[in-house]
Every structure is written in C-alpha cells, then in structure tokens.
Amino acid sequence: MENRFKSVIDVIDSHVSIRKYKDVDIPEDTLKTIIYSGVRAPSSANLQPYSIIAIKDRELKRKLSVLCGDQSHIRECSVFLIFVADYNRIVKAMEQLNIEPFQPNIYSLYIASVDAALAAQNIVVAAESMGYGICYIGAVQNRPCEIAKLLGLPRYTYPLFGLTIGVPDEAPKKRIRLDIDTILHLNGYEGDKADQVIRRYREEGYLDSLERRYSRYAGRNGRIEMRFKGFMECLESQGFKTSPSP
Ligand SMILES: Cc1cc2nc3c(=O)[nH]c(=O)nc-3n(C[C@H](O)[C@H](O)[C@H](O)COP(=O)(O)O)c2cc1C
C-alpha cells in the first residue's frame, strides 16, 4: 500500500485506533508478513509463551463481537486476532523431552502477557506501515471463559486481548497523550506528577473525557474491578495456579 515506505518513527507517530473498516480481505501472504513481525519480537528466555488466533470467519467474528461488548469493529475488520497466553504447547513439548514441567501460574501469565504485547505491537507497526488500521480489544476480558470455550482453548491457555486489522474507513485525528516529562523520570521516581496530567487534559479541553474514562475503568466498581472475578475464575478453570501455596 502507498505508505509502505514511511519511516518507523512516522508510522508510530501517526497511529490512531481505527473502529470503521472497509469490507476487504487481507491477502494471506500479507497477513503472514504482518504476523512474522510479531513473532520476531523479543521474548523472555525465548519461550514465546503465546499463540495468536486469526479469525476471518464472519459468524465467529460476530459471536466474538457480542462477547466483547458488541463492538462493531470486531465484526467489520478483515481479521480479528486473539492473543492467547499458551503454556499448553510448552508443557506438551517438555513432556516429549522428558523434562518435568511446572504448573502454569499467575506469574507465568504475567510473562506471557508481556511477550504477547511485544509481539502485538510489532504487528501493529507492521500493519500500519502497510496502510492497514488496527484497534486493540481489551474487552476480551468481559467474558474470557466464554471466549476460551468458543475458541476451543485447552488447559494452560488464556485469552489475553484482541486486535482488529483492516482497511480503514475513517480517518480520526490523533488522540491526546501525556507529555513526555509526565511519563519520563530521571534517575529515580520524581513524584506522582498527577497535577501535570490534570493540567494537560484541562488545557487541551479533554478533562471531561479523562474523568469519564477514570470512572468507567479505574473507578470504584469500574471495569477493572468488575472484570477481576471473571479473570481469576477463568484462570483457575484453565489450569493456572492463582496462589503460591501448594
Ligand atoms: C490493551 C488495550 C485494550 C483496548 N481495548 C479496547 C477495546 O476493547 N475497544 C476499543 O474500541 N478500543 C480499545 N483500545 C484502544 C484504546 O481505547 C486507544 O488506544 C486509546 O483510546 C488511545 O487512542 P488511539 O489508539 O487512537 O491513540 C484498547 C487499547 C489497548 C492498548
């Protein structure tokens, strides 16, 4: 596509999440090239404890969109990727090699989450460099066990997050970010910098939107608290240890 030759920095800088897509397929070899960029991401101990499920089937995308809060971009994108923590493959390979495996636990889920996010963001940059649009889908955590069932996820796997990819049918303007100096601390933690957050959003005229997002996600009884129970239950039913005690 035409902006294939944009610099990496330009591609990263022009990122916007896309929530409207044209009804166009991504050629199989292009998708493989994009996924290859993900697989090339660094990986802790090079274990690569994740799998990526590519969903192109319309009916399956529809069912997943319902399970993820009825988000239309999941239905409309060319391909919906679901990133899965995958210790099933590792444990099975270890058994074949006669190495006694551990029982996957919440710490190993953290490792898989970091690795999967690195792979996903490489995929994002590769896809956007080719002119495709993307949107991460954290709403996979609304009903993780139902998604695990729908995708036939075996023991020791867990659905982490989704990613829509497709040809953009909208051109939203770039969304606000915090100033670099709010995020960057030199030689140690400089303080909470909360006042800088509020000042930035107030000056840009987005304080209302920040307050809404804080309440909806990080507020008392917000999405993060609400998803916690289902998260722990699904982890346990997928075979992950959630406590260090025997
Ligand atoms: C882990 C993660 C989960 C997200 N989940 C959703 C989601 O379920 N639905 C959605 O429309 N956007 C989702 N987003 C996109 C964010 O809302 C978006 O990145 C943010 O508002 C900043 O906008 P921008 O990406 O256009 O700069 C998610 C982003 C991340 C990184």
The ligand as a Gaussian input file, in Angstrom:
#p B3LYP/6-31G(d) Opt

LIG

0 1
 C       -4.809000      -3.214000      25.895000
 C       -5.780000      -2.298000      25.161000
 C       -7.123000      -2.599000      25.169000
 C       -8.019000      -1.807000      24.433000
 N       -9.339000      -2.198000      24.354000
 C      -10.175000      -1.532000      23.522000
 C      -11.499000      -2.037000      23.277000
 O      -11.945000      -3.048000      23.828000
 N      -12.267000      -1.361000      22.378000
 C      -11.822000      -0.249000      21.710000
 O      -12.580000       0.282000      20.877000
 N      -10.591000       0.256000      21.926000
 C       -9.751000      -0.372000      22.799000
 N       -8.452000       0.075000      22.966000
 C       -7.976000       1.270000      22.230000
 C       -7.817000       2.469000      23.155000
 O       -9.078000       2.937000      23.526000
 C       -6.982000       3.529000      22.404000
 O       -5.712000       3.021000      22.131000
 C       -6.870000       4.805000      23.226000
 O       -8.121000       5.393000      23.459000
 C       -5.963000       5.821000      22.540000
 O       -6.445000       6.112000      21.238000
 P       -5.510000       5.916000      19.963000
 O       -5.056000       4.463000      19.948000
 O       -6.361000       6.244000      18.776000
 O       -4.354000       6.832000      20.106000
 C       -7.552000      -0.666000      23.734000
 C       -6.191000      -0.353000      23.776000
 C       -5.317000      -1.156000      24.469000
 C       -3.836000      -0.824000      24.451000

